[in-house]
Amino acid sequence: MEQVEKPTRWSLNDLLAEPVEQALDETFSKLEQALVEFEATRDILTPEITWQDFNGVLKKLEAITIQKSKVEGYADLSFAENTQSQSALNLRDRVDQVLTDSGNRVLFFEMWFKELSPEATQNLIEHSGDLRYFLETMTRFKPYTLTELEERMINLKDVNGINAMVNLYEMFTNQFTFKFEVEGKTETITRDQLSSYFSSPSPEVRAAAYRELYRVYIENSTVLAQMYVHRARDWHTEGMELRGFTSPISARNVENDLPDEVVETLLAVCRKNANIFQRYFKMKAQWLGLDKLRRYDIYAPLTPSEKKFDYGTAKQMVMDSYRAFSPKAAELAQRVFDENHLDTEIRTGKRGGAFCYTALPELTPWVLTNYDGSARDIATLAHELGHAIHAMLANHRSALTQQASLPLAETASVFAEMQLTDQLLKQENDPTVRRDLLANALDDAYITVMRQAYFSIFEKDAHEMINDNCTLDELTEHYLENLKEQFGDAIEVSDEFKWEWLAVPHFYHSPFYTYAYSFGQLLVLALYQQYRVEGEAFIPRYLKILSYGGSESPIKILTEAGLDVTSPAFWQGGFDVIQNMINELEKMSSR
């Protein structure tokens, strides 16, 4: 009898070998040695330093980064695989303390570099090779840098302050369980399992799943809202009052190396095009035989099928789509499987959602998903493996420059989802199935573009409201207005959805992160159009974009690819592609 391949649990041995405690002690020892050697360079850091000596200092800084990344990666991934584990939590706290101390001990280098004259800075940057953009990033933050003592105090404060609170948010929400009736029996399930019912063929099941989700979050709303208020106040106090950023979102924009104007243009174009998805949702209501979609229904399948895909089949589908595009990409994706760096099984206490974690250039990234057999889970697997491929294509970079900046971080992942959809469309002759595949792609486009853009629009308003001392009720009502603007007259939004913002982890972990998804999806639509026109000739240029990692500014990388992200017309072009997808879907449905 053929054995069915089951979801996997990853191994972290490539970060720290067994026995872990011994490996941890050895790594801490190497880190301490690297720190001592780096601190000894303080005396040669003068304005007259030669670029050869300066590059030697950078090598010592890289050695510190390598040791830090090993222990940080192990601690983060151990916590993600079981957020309720006391040993994982203790390790994460211990590592946080060590990393904070390490950061403070090397801070003198950054402070010294930012104080150099422009001429001295430029001379060192020009001779720094692959680390040029890393150094340019330091100078970009110069206007927002405090004194060394103040920076050290902020680092120390954050460990047991805002960072600890974000960890508590994760622990608190990952222990939530939900009561849900499955095949006539009430079961206790995780959020990821509950989320699979949002796309159930049954309208009653979809509504029940959302109501159960928000029942639990509403029960805990006072605590969750207070956590968010502290997150927003801390962000404002440090970013605007101490560092002098012009707005809360500007702090993220500087980190992303994007001018405020580019981000404002992106969000404005998204807002202007809300009617495109409103049109799609009105069409979807007709296909489902409804007068109007409810918010419960936006992910409803067009065909009443609850088809589940076993893990082995999903893996094969994803790998086939990669092979059809690029053998090189497929080879890199396969490494994640072969090296047991993939955690796909569902477990109580495991972090929800999905992510890809890159520790070091020489190590294959780790991927976490919660595979429950849905078609969306297959797309998620393709998405996260795309992140891993992106990192591995840049593994010739330094540990300081391997990882792509946030605006480009979603490029390979979203492109991979589009590859998968295209591959399935080519293999499928049934017009109903083809329609469903295209509708699924539009659902994903909504999730990645419009939903994420409106998240960022809400965050901008919420941070301002919190610092004007708004109440919890005012925040929730404002979020409801955000949803009503987003959906117009196409969607009926019931009252419990005003609490949705409490269930968005990015608001707590990384304020203003979400517009990067909109940026990435619309960017990929432009790139994918080039691929459709040019075919195989496009692939080397695309892989080159990914191979930059974080060694160059996003705008320079994209300008080289012939893309002008400063222009509203560029972002509108992405929406034009989405509009064409809706037109094609409309034609399919009329045949």
Wavefront OBJ file of the C-alpha trace (Angstrom):
o trace
v 0.000 0.000 0.000
v 1.397 3.396 -1.003
v 2.271 5.531 2.000
v 0.790 9.034 2.029
v 3.379 11.746 2.611
v 2.541 13.652 5.774
v 3.237 17.261 6.765
v 6.664 17.660 8.296
v 8.296 19.170 11.374
v 11.577 20.919 10.821
v 15.004 20.282 12.314
v 17.052 23.151 13.740
v 20.293 21.134 13.964
v 21.933 23.187 11.222
v 21.746 26.198 13.535
v 22.789 24.471 16.758
v 23.764 20.808 16.811
v 22.910 18.426 19.640
v 23.497 18.685 22.539
v 21.961 22.143 22.116
v 23.027 23.582 25.459
v 26.666 22.798 24.704
v 26.380 24.236 21.190
v 24.707 27.315 22.624
v 27.503 27.861 25.126
v 30.109 27.443 22.391
v 28.333 29.976 20.163
v 28.005 32.469 23.014
v 31.739 32.005 23.646
v 32.580 32.670 19.978
v 30.306 35.706 20.041
v 32.087 37.068 23.116
v 35.469 36.542 21.469
v 34.298 38.308 18.312
v 32.967 41.198 20.384
v 36.246 41.602 22.265
v 38.176 41.638 18.979
v 35.798 44.209 17.539
v 35.979 46.440 20.613
v 39.768 46.446 20.217
v 39.350 48.316 16.901
v 38.012 51.408 18.654
v 41.498 52.971 18.770
v 42.010 52.821 15.000
v 38.658 54.407 14.194
v 39.884 57.858 13.299
v 39.033 60.113 10.353
v 42.414 59.137 8.862
v 41.732 55.370 8.819
v 42.716 53.657 5.577
v 40.035 51.838 3.652
v 42.047 48.592 4.018
v 41.948 48.845 7.829
v 38.302 49.884 7.645
v 37.395 46.775 5.654
v 39.165 44.701 8.288
v 36.865 46.258 10.904
v 33.842 45.383 8.753
v 35.013 41.759 8.616
v 35.057 41.663 12.403
v 31.562 43.148 12.493
v 30.389 40.460 10.077
v 31.882 37.768 12.349
v 29.736 39.104 15.200
v 26.645 39.083 12.977
v 27.229 35.428 12.073
v 27.346 34.271 15.702
v 24.387 36.455 16.679
v 22.315 35.121 13.786
v 22.839 31.510 14.852
v 21.549 31.957 18.388
v 18.844 34.393 17.360
v 17.613 32.043 14.640
v 17.522 29.070 16.969
v 15.681 31.018 19.661
v 13.120 32.524 17.258
v 12.387 29.254 15.467
v 12.176 27.245 18.689
v 9.631 29.721 19.993
v 7.662 29.650 16.714
v 7.346 25.860 16.740
v 5.892 25.981 20.260
v 4.974 29.390 21.672
v 3.801 27.734 24.904
v 7.137 26.037 25.659
v 8.728 27.435 28.817
v 12.213 26.381 27.711
v 11.762 28.076 24.315
v 10.482 31.223 26.004
v 13.353 31.260 28.502
v 15.869 30.791 25.704
v 14.330 33.607 23.692
v 14.501 35.948 26.694
v 18.094 34.933 27.377
v 19.108 35.471 23.760
v 17.324 38.835 23.648
v 19.442 40.003 26.564
v 22.662 38.804 24.914
v 21.776 40.399 21.576
v 20.937 43.705 23.237
v 24.266 43.683 25.075
v 26.068 42.827 21.823
v 24.309 45.625 19.971
v 25.299 48.118 22.601
v 28.923 46.986 22.578
v 29.296 47.577 18.828
v 27.263 50.786 18.799
v 30.407 52.912 18.975
v 31.251 51.932 15.387
v 27.987 53.212 13.932
v 28.174 56.405 15.970
v 31.757 57.025 14.792
v 30.919 56.368 11.151
v 27.964 58.766 11.186
v 30.183 61.547 12.541
v 32.728 61.360 9.706
v 32.858 64.120 7.124
v 30.977 63.460 3.875
v 34.307 63.170 2.030
v 35.728 60.578 4.443
v 32.467 58.648 4.462
v 32.306 58.536 0.663
v 35.904 57.341 0.364
v 35.264 54.394 2.700
v 31.953 53.538 1.039
v 33.532 53.482 -2.430
v 36.069 50.864 -1.296
v 33.672 48.669 0.704
v 32.532 46.367 -2.121
v 29.407 44.368 -1.309
v 28.937 46.301 1.946
v 28.490 49.673 0.213
v 24.696 49.786 0.633
v 24.971 48.591 4.236
v 27.100 51.649 4.963
v 24.863 53.963 2.949
v 21.966 52.761 5.084
v 23.837 53.866 8.204
v 24.241 57.354 6.790
v 20.541 57.430 5.831
v 19.664 57.139 9.520
v 22.139 59.824 10.606
v 19.488 62.572 11.036
v 17.486 60.308 13.359
v 20.347 59.027 15.514
v 20.724 60.054 19.155
v 23.848 60.028 21.312
v 25.550 56.714 22.026
v 24.323 56.738 25.624
v 20.747 57.439 24.550
v 20.859 54.681 21.928
v 22.147 52.211 24.510
v 19.406 53.190 26.944
v 16.704 52.670 24.285
v 18.092 49.239 23.438
v 18.130 48.214 27.092
v 14.650 49.612 27.700
v 13.146 47.773 24.708
v 14.213 44.295 25.837
v 11.941 44.342 28.869
v 9.637 46.977 27.436
v 7.996 47.013 24.016
v 9.763 43.876 22.743
v 8.609 41.934 25.776
v 5.059 43.177 25.266
v 5.057 42.013 21.634
v 6.249 38.586 22.818
v 3.389 38.545 25.311
v 0.924 39.390 22.527
v 2.190 36.421 20.567
v 2.028 34.069 23.541
v -1.398 35.344 24.514
v -3.020 35.032 21.083
v -1.338 31.754 20.111
v -2.926 30.045 23.082
v -6.414 31.029 21.877
v -8.587 28.034 20.993
v -11.918 28.029 19.230
v -15.021 25.865 19.624
v -16.402 24.827 16.271
v -18.825 22.217 15.037
v -17.182 19.879 12.538
v -19.365 17.130 11.024
v -21.876 17.362 13.846
v -19.276 17.310 16.630
v -17.961 20.357 18.503
v -14.175 20.397 18.443
v -11.493 22.625 19.914
v -9.305 23.924 17.089
v -6.550 26.474 16.354
v -6.982 29.763 14.536
v -5.389 28.372 11.382
v -7.798 25.444 11.390
v -10.721 27.796 11.979
v -9.540 30.047 9.131
v -9.889 27.192 6.647
v -13.663 27.464 7.106
v -13.690 31.088 5.872
v -13.713 29.610 2.359
v -16.259 26.870 3.075
v -18.941 26.310 0.386
v -21.551 26.721 3.141
v -22.629 30.319 3.920
v -23.666 29.220 7.412
v -20.268 27.638 8.106
v -18.401 30.728 6.858
v -20.443 33.018 9.092
v -20.078 30.709 12.085
v -16.291 30.562 11.657
v -15.934 34.346 11.617
v -18.283 34.776 14.562
v -16.291 32.289 16.611
v -13.037 34.031 15.712
v -14.300 37.398 16.871
v -16.084 35.965 19.882
v -12.693 35.020 21.307
v -10.976 38.257 20.279
v -13.836 40.388 21.621
v -13.641 38.554 24.949
v -9.995 39.633 25.135
v -10.433 43.004 23.437
v -9.605 45.174 26.440
v -6.193 43.579 26.948
v -5.396 43.391 23.210
v -6.414 46.991 22.620
v -4.297 48.175 25.550
v -1.316 46.317 24.102
v -1.866 48.099 20.796
v -2.176 51.491 22.452
v 1.183 50.964 24.158
v 2.718 49.817 20.876
v 1.506 52.963 19.084
v 2.556 55.289 21.919
v 6.021 53.729 22.116
v 6.398 54.022 18.324
v 5.409 57.697 18.478
v 7.574 58.544 21.489
v 10.742 57.033 20.075
v 10.195 57.740 16.396
v 8.799 61.256 16.437
v 9.569 62.822 19.814
v 13.088 61.432 20.239
v 14.323 60.741 16.710
v 12.420 63.391 14.781
v 10.698 61.401 12.045
v 8.047 63.497 10.344
v 5.256 60.951 10.878
v 4.806 57.461 12.330
v 4.835 55.830 8.870
v 7.940 57.828 7.894
v 9.989 55.768 10.366
v 9.123 52.636 8.363
v 9.672 54.389 5.038
v 13.206 55.420 5.959
v 13.951 51.848 7.011
v 12.552 50.632 3.683
v 14.593 53.294 1.817
v 11.472 54.646 0.166
v 10.595 58.352 0.017
v 7.376 59.227 1.843
v 6.000 60.457 -1.476
v 6.334 57.005 -3.096
v 4.413 55.328 -0.275
v 1.734 58.030 -0.274
v 1.373 57.609 -4.046
v 1.038 53.842 -3.678
v -1.670 54.141 -0.992
v -3.516 56.882 -2.884
v -3.640 54.798 -6.065
v -4.863 51.797 -4.062
v -7.598 53.912 -2.496
v -8.591 55.277 -5.897
v -8.953 51.739 -7.269
v -11.087 50.264 -4.489
v -13.964 50.168 -6.984
v -12.145 47.519 -9.059
v -12.481 44.907 -6.338
v -15.963 46.193 -5.507
v -16.892 45.334 -9.097
v -15.376 41.871 -8.676
v -17.300 41.246 -5.460
v -20.581 42.257 -7.133
v -19.856 39.758 -9.927
v -18.993 37.116 -7.369
v -22.320 37.656 -5.610
v -24.110 36.914 -8.887
v -22.095 33.733 -9.429
v -22.985 32.584 -5.908
v -26.662 33.397 -6.430
v -26.661 36.158 -3.799
v -28.116 39.658 -4.006
v -25.071 40.953 -2.165
v -21.971 39.453 -0.571
v -21.589 39.620 3.169
v -18.102 40.131 4.598
v -18.356 36.458 5.558
v -18.540 35.525 1.867
v -15.617 37.231 0.153
v -13.478 34.050 0.122
v -16.367 31.745 -0.778
v -15.517 29.246 -3.539
v -17.511 29.538 -6.742
v -17.907 25.759 -6.927
v -19.392 23.919 -3.931
v -16.409 21.697 -3.334
v -14.492 21.090 -0.135
v -11.682 19.302 -1.928
v -8.621 18.663 0.187
v -5.159 17.975 -1.196
v -2.814 15.634 0.618
v 0.566 17.096 1.444
v 2.467 14.986 -1.097
v 0.215 16.192 -3.916
v 0.606 19.804 -2.828
v 4.381 19.471 -2.733
v 4.397 17.968 -6.239
v 2.182 20.747 -7.637
v 4.420 23.447 -6.214
v 7.629 21.850 -7.409
v 6.179 21.250 -10.893
v 5.365 24.950 -11.200
v 8.922 25.891 -10.195
v 10.448 23.419 -12.650
v 8.291 24.784 -15.468
v 9.635 28.279 -14.794
v 13.285 27.685 -13.905
v 15.247 24.519 -13.056
v 17.506 26.717 -10.918
v 14.553 27.931 -8.829
v 13.258 24.366 -8.455
v 16.677 23.135 -7.345
v 16.816 25.793 -4.631
v 13.261 25.072 -3.433
v 14.085 21.370 -3.197
v 16.875 22.165 -0.735
v 14.292 23.281 1.825
v 12.691 19.816 1.670
v 15.934 17.870 1.464
v 17.518 19.597 4.460
v 14.409 19.232 6.613
v 13.969 22.972 7.013
v 10.180 22.860 6.549
v 7.542 22.765 9.310
v 4.073 22.265 7.828
v 2.148 20.240 10.397
v -0.557 21.780 12.576
v 0.052 21.669 16.341
v -1.440 23.421 19.330
v 0.955 26.136 20.477
v 2.699 26.417 17.114
v 2.762 29.922 15.687
v -0.091 30.526 13.283
v 0.206 31.668 9.694
v 3.341 31.173 7.638
v 6.812 32.662 7.225
v 10.282 32.062 5.825
v 13.296 32.658 8.079
v 16.744 33.392 6.672
v 19.527 33.084 9.233
v 22.810 33.173 7.278
v 23.941 33.047 3.638
v 25.477 29.568 4.015
v 22.309 28.084 5.555
v 19.169 27.109 3.652
v 16.240 29.165 5.016
v 13.568 27.650 7.257
v 9.916 27.713 6.193
v 6.876 27.456 8.466
v 3.301 26.901 7.274
v 0.216 25.281 8.802
v -0.858 22.841 6.094
v -4.510 21.802 6.310
v -5.052 20.610 2.729
v -6.828 23.571 1.135
v -5.939 25.044 -2.249
v -4.919 28.225 -0.436
v -2.457 26.193 1.643
v -0.777 25.070 -1.588
v -0.410 28.695 -2.686
v 1.021 29.535 0.751
v 3.639 26.802 0.388
v 4.640 28.170 -3.036
v 4.744 31.691 -1.568
v 7.034 30.875 1.345
v 9.357 28.774 -0.800
v 9.610 31.832 -3.051
v 11.026 33.749 -0.104
v 13.559 30.954 0.452
v 14.622 31.000 -3.203
v 15.050 34.782 -3.021
v 17.403 34.416 -0.060
v 19.394 31.578 -1.625
v 19.903 33.508 -4.870
v 21.557 36.185 -2.717
v 23.648 33.759 -0.649
v 26.840 35.040 -2.264
v 26.250 38.299 -0.385
v 27.548 39.178 3.058
v 25.551 38.290 6.153
v 25.061 42.049 6.421
v 23.495 42.440 2.955
v 21.852 39.128 2.018
v 18.281 39.854 3.001
v 16.178 41.965 0.649
v 14.685 45.230 1.832
v 11.033 45.054 2.788
v 9.636 46.619 -0.432
v 11.265 43.851 -2.484
v 10.875 41.063 0.065
v 7.565 39.884 -1.419
v 8.750 39.824 -5.040
v 9.752 36.163 -5.358
v 6.950 34.906 -3.121
v 4.096 36.610 -4.986
v 5.689 35.782 -8.349
v 5.734 32.126 -7.266
v 1.999 32.183 -6.559
v 1.347 33.611 -10.025
v 3.548 30.896 -11.549
v 1.519 28.252 -9.750
v -1.798 29.680 -10.944
v -0.548 29.959 -14.533
v 0.757 26.402 -14.464
v -2.553 25.045 -13.193
v -4.485 27.060 -15.792
v -2.343 25.587 -18.583
v -3.020 22.051 -17.372
v -6.750 22.502 -16.854
v -9.315 22.224 -19.667
v -12.498 22.247 -17.589
v -13.919 25.803 -17.960
v -15.474 25.714 -14.485
v -12.181 24.778 -12.858
v -10.355 27.422 -14.889
v -12.861 30.022 -13.738
v -12.329 28.971 -10.136
v -8.551 29.183 -10.474
v -8.784 32.714 -11.835
v -11.241 33.698 -9.095
v -8.847 32.305 -6.488
v -6.062 34.433 -8.003
v -8.277 37.510 -7.722
v -9.145 36.652 -4.129
v -5.414 36.480 -3.414
v -4.835 39.778 -5.244
v -7.482 41.398 -3.051
v -5.845 39.992 0.100
v -2.369 41.121 -0.937
v -3.108 44.511 -2.503
v -6.284 46.172 -1.278
v -6.667 44.569 2.134
v -3.042 45.306 3.067
v -3.186 48.872 1.745
v -6.249 49.601 3.846
v -4.508 48.074 6.849
v -1.765 50.694 6.434
v -4.340 53.441 5.910
v -5.998 52.400 9.182
v -2.642 52.321 10.983
v -1.880 55.883 9.901
v -5.194 57.037 11.346
v -4.988 54.826 14.450
v -1.549 56.082 15.501
v -2.770 59.664 15.187
v -5.989 58.924 17.082
v -4.186 57.126 19.911
v -1.835 60.025 20.413
v -4.924 62.263 20.540
v -6.212 60.039 23.394
v -9.049 58.303 21.554
v -11.128 55.574 23.208
v -11.292 51.897 22.244
v -14.810 52.407 20.893
v -13.591 55.250 18.668
v -10.840 53.041 17.260
v -13.211 50.175 16.503
v -15.758 52.478 14.887
v -13.042 54.031 12.767
v -11.944 50.593 11.613
v -15.528 49.846 10.610
v -15.549 53.028 8.516
v -12.279 51.870 6.930
v -14.000 48.630 5.878
v -17.056 50.454 4.531
v -14.889 52.703 2.355
v -12.936 49.697 1.125
v -16.029 47.648 0.188
v -18.464 50.416 -0.798
v -21.936 49.108 -1.598
v -20.546 45.752 -2.766
v -20.248 44.103 0.658
v -22.473 43.994 3.706
v -20.186 44.389 6.728
v -21.604 43.071 9.999
v -20.770 44.768 13.263
v -18.294 42.215 14.671
v -15.787 43.000 11.913
v -14.997 46.294 13.597
v -12.824 44.173 15.929
v -10.787 42.672 13.082
v -7.807 44.965 13.691
v -7.159 43.261 17.032
v -6.420 40.044 15.127
v -3.770 41.481 12.770
v -0.352 40.502 14.222
v 1.605 42.882 11.981
v 0.053 45.876 13.757
v 1.791 44.723 16.920
v 4.984 43.165 15.529
v 5.918 45.660 12.806
v 3.860 48.856 12.452
v 3.274 49.931 8.835
v 4.711 46.679 7.506
v 1.656 45.765 5.461
v 1.965 48.234 2.579
v 4.986 46.175 1.485
v 2.544 43.454 0.421
v 0.647 45.912 -1.801
v 3.967 47.189 -3.152
v 5.156 43.647 -3.842
v 1.964 42.410 -5.538
v 1.619 45.398 -7.876
v 5.348 45.224 -8.650
v 5.057 41.523 -9.492
v 2.103 42.189 -11.786
v 4.382 44.512 -13.779
v 7.198 41.958 -13.808
v 4.872 39.128 -14.745
v 3.583 41.124 -17.693
v 7.181 41.403 -18.883
v 7.596 37.648 -18.452
v 4.493 36.917 -20.532
v 5.788 39.142 -23.327
v 9.447 38.080 -23.267
v 9.216 34.447 -22.169
v 12.505 32.762 -21.230
v 14.505 35.886 -22.088
v 12.986 37.526 -19.007
v 14.164 34.884 -16.523
v 17.868 35.886 -16.203
v 16.899 39.508 -15.565
v 14.351 38.447 -12.947
v 16.831 36.188 -11.165
v 19.337 39.041 -11.189
v 16.828 41.270 -9.377
v 16.491 38.603 -6.690
v 20.259 38.068 -6.471
v 20.786 41.623 -5.231
v 19.311 40.662 -1.872
v 19.750 43.712 0.358
v 22.924 44.962 -1.313
v 21.280 47.807 -3.225
v 18.440 50.304 -2.800
v 15.023 49.086 -3.982
v 14.458 52.030 -6.289
v 17.849 51.549 -7.975
v 17.202 47.822 -8.481
v 13.784 48.499 -9.992
v 14.991 51.400 -12.132
v 17.576 49.050 -13.609
v 14.674 46.706 -14.456
v 12.907 49.566 -16.249
v 10.288 50.261 -13.557
v 9.425 53.738 -12.212
v 7.787 53.303 -8.806
v 7.640 57.082 -8.276
v 4.941 57.376 -10.942
v 1.220 56.889 -10.188
v 0.971 55.397 -13.680
v 3.203 52.493 -12.637
v 0.916 51.491 -9.779
v -2.155 52.072 -11.927
v -0.667 49.622 -14.420
v -0.858 46.921 -11.774
v -4.534 47.619 -11.240
v -5.060 47.549 -15.009
v -3.749 43.967 -14.982
v -6.201 43.097 -12.199
v -8.988 44.752 -14.200
v -8.084 42.589 -17.189
v -8.243 39.467 -15.004
v -11.759 40.458 -13.948
v -12.710 41.072 -17.601
v -11.415 37.611 -18.521
v -13.349 36.051 -15.674
v -16.483 37.820 -16.831
v -16.005 36.381 -20.336
v -15.547 32.872 -18.928
v -18.772 33.175 -16.964
v -20.796 34.370 -19.970
v -19.788 31.446 -22.185
l 1 2 3 4 5 6 7 8 9 10 11 12 13 14 15 16 17 18 19 20 21 22 23 24 25 26 27 28 29 30 31 32 33 34 35 36 37 38 39 40 41 42 43 44 45 46 47 48 49 50 51 52 53 54 55 56 57 58 59 60 61 62 63 64 65 66 67 68 69 70 71 72 73 74 75 76 77 78 79 80 81 82 83 84 85 86 87 88 89 90 91 92 93 94 95 96 97 98 99 100 101 102 103 104 105 106 107 108 109 110 111 112 113 114 115 116 117 118 119 120 121 122 123 124 125 126 127 128 129 130 131 132 133 134 135 136 137 138 139 140 141 142 143 144 145 146 147 148 149 150 151 152 153 154 155 156 157 158 159 160 161 162 163 164 165 166 167 168 169 170 171 172 173 174 175 176 177 178 179 180 181 182 183 184 185 186 187 188 189 190 191 192 193 194 195 196 197 198 199 200 201 202 203 204 205 206 207 208 209 210 211 212 213 214 215 216 217 218 219 220 221 222 223 224 225 226 227 228 229 230 231 232 233 234 235 236 237 238 239 240 241 242 243 244 245 246 247 248 249 250 251 252 253 254 255 256 257 258 259 260 261 262 263 264 265 266 267 268 269 270 271 272 273 274 275 276 277 278 279 280 281 282 283 284 285 286 287 288 289 290 291 292 293 294 295 296 297 298 299 300 301 302 303 304 305 306 307 308 309 310 311 312 313 314 315 316 317 318 319 320 321 322 323 324 325 326 327 328 329 330 331 332 333 334 335 336 337 338 339 340 341 342 343 344 345 346 347 348 349 350 351 352 353 354 355 356 357 358 359 360 361 362 363 364 365 366 367 368 369 370 371 372 373 374 375 376 377 378 379 380 381 382 383 384 385 386 387 388 389 390 391 392 393 394 395 396 397 398 399 400 401 402 403 404 405 406 407 408 409 410 411 412 413 414 415 416 417 418 419 420 421 422 423 424 425 426 427 428 429 430 431 432 433 434 435 436 437 438 439 440 441 442 443 444 445 446 447 448 449 450 451 452 453 454 455 456 457 458 459 460 461 462 463 464 465 466 467 468 469 470 471 472 473 474 475 476 477 478 479 480 481 482 483 484 485 486 487 488 489 490 491 492 493 494 495 496 497 498 499 500 501 502 503 504 505 506 507 508 509 510 511 512 513 514 515 516 517 518 519 520 521 522 523 524 525 526 527 528 529 530 531 532 533 534 535 536 537 538 539 540 541 542 543 544 545 546 547 548 549 550 551 552 553 554 555 556 557 558 559 560 561 562 563 564 565 566 567 568 569 570 571 572 573 574 575 576 577 578 579 580 581 582 583 584 585 586 587 588 589 590 591
